[in-house]
C-alpha cells in the first residue's frame, strides 16, 4: 500500500531524553525532529515506557557485550528506552494492509532483523547476526514519537493495559524465557535471586504459572512484597546464607535457579544451590567481567546445566504478553512522569525499586 498521510496534529519536533556522551547526564531536549516513516515503517506516538537496568548501563557506558567488554558502538546522541507502548499515527509506503492508524504497538529491544540468518529461521531472531536494537543502534521509547519496522512490528491486542504492558516486552519476556530455559516442571523447586526486582517479580510469577515451588531471595526490606507474589519461602540474603538455606528447605537442592539480579555476588555461588542435574538460568548482567566461582568438577560431577537468556523471540514475547493479558501474571508497576527519568536512574543505582517503573510519555 502507499503511504497514508499522517494526522495534521503530528508536530515536526518533539521532546526526548537525550544522552550526548556515554557516562553523561540525561538532558530533556525540545526541538528534536519527529521522524517520518520510511519504506515499510510506521510512526507511533509513545504512550508509556518501562525503565530497564540496561538503559542505565547503556547511558553510563557500562553495558557489556558478549565478550564482557563494554559496548562502545552506541548511537550518539542516544535516546534510550526499549519497553514502550504506543499507537500508530502514520503509515509509510510499502506497509501491509492489516496495519491501521490507531493500532496499539510495542517498542521492544529488537528493532530490525534480517529474516535470513540461521537464528531468524530458527525462531531465535533476537540473536540475528545483522539485527539492530533500540538500546544501542536506534532511538528508543524515551521520546514522544518513534519510527518502527512494520515487518517486525509488535502488534498488541487492543484490550491490553498499555500501562503494564511495556515492561512485559523486555523484563517480562526475558523472565519468561529464563523460566522456559530452566526446564522446570510442576512441583519442582525453583529459586529466583533478586525476586523483588523488575525482572525477578515477573520470573516468580511466570514460574508459578508452570507449577513450580518458589523460593524468593532478596533483601529483607522486600520480604512482604515477595511473599505477596506467592513464593513458598523467602530468604533474606543480607541475614542468611542463601546456599545453606536453600538446601535446608529443599533437601537435595533446587531443581533450578534463576538469577535476575545484576550483581556479581548474586551469581558467584548460585550453582551451589542446585541439586544433581539442576539448571542455572542467568538473566541479570553485572557490570565488568564477573565470573561464576563454581569449580568445574562440581559442574561435571553434578551434571549441572548453565543457560543464558537474552530476551526472547517475538512469538515468546506475545506468549508473555498473553499471560499478563489474562491476569495470570501481574506486573508491579509504579507510574512516573517522563521527566522523572533521572530520579528513577538514581533509585535504580541504590536498588530501591520493587517491581518496575513506567514513565508516562503522552500527556
C-alpha positions, 0 to 999 in steps of 0.5 A: 500500500502507499503511504497514508498521510499522517494526522495534521496534529503530528508536530515536526519536533518533539521532546526526548531524553537525550544522552550526548556522551556515554557516562553523561547526564540525561538532558530533556531536549525540545526541538528534536525532529519527529521522524517520518516513516520510511519504506515499510515503517510506521510512526507511533506516538509513545504512550508509556515506557518501562525503565530497564537496568540496561538503559542505565548501563547503556547511558553510563557506558557500562553495558557489556557485550558478549565478550564482557567488554563494554559496548562502545558502538552506541548511537550518539546522541542516544535516546534510550528506552526499549519497553514502550507502548504506543499507537500508530499515527502514520503509515509509510509506503510499502506497509501491509494492509492489516496495519491501521492508524490507531493500532496499539504497538510495542517498542521492544529491544529488537528493532530490525532483523534480517529474516535470513540468518540461521537464528531468524529461521530458527525462531531465535531472531533476537540473536540475528547476526545483522539485527539492530536494537533500540538500546544501542543502534536506534532511538528508543521509547524515551521520546514522544514519537518513534519510527518502527519496522512494520515487518517486525512490528509488535502488534498488541491486542487492543484490550491490553493495559498499555500501562503494564504492558511495556515492561512485559516486552523486555523484563517480562519476556526475558523472565519468561524465557529464563523460566522456559530455559530452566526446564522446570516442571510442576512441583519442582523447586525453583529459586529466583535471586533478586525476586523483588526486582523488575525482572525477578517479580515477573520470573516468580510469577511466570514460574508459578504459572508452570507449577513450580515451588518458589523460593524468593531471595532478596533483601529483607526490606522486600520480604512482604512484597515477595511473599505477596507474589506467592513464593513458598519461602523467602530468604533474606540474603543480607541475614542468611546464607542463601546456599545453606538455606536453600538446601535446608528447605529443599533437601537435595537442592533446587531443581533450578535457579534463576538469577535476575539480579545484576550483581556479581555476588548474586551469581558467584555461588548460585550453582551451589544451590542446585541439586544433581542435574539442576539448571542455572538460568542467568538473566541479570548482567553485572557490570565488568567481567564477573565470573561464576566461582563454581569449580568445574568438577562440581559442574561435571560431577553434578551434571549441572546445566548453565543457560543464558537468556537474552530476551526472547523471540517475538512469538515468546514475547506475545506468549508473555504478553498473553499471560499478563493479558489474562491476569495470570501474571501481574506486573508491579508497576509504579507510574512516573512522569517522563521527566522523572527519568533521572530520579528513577536512574538514581533509585535504580543505582541504590536498588530501591525499586520493587517491581518496575517503573513506567514513565508516562510519555503522552500527556 
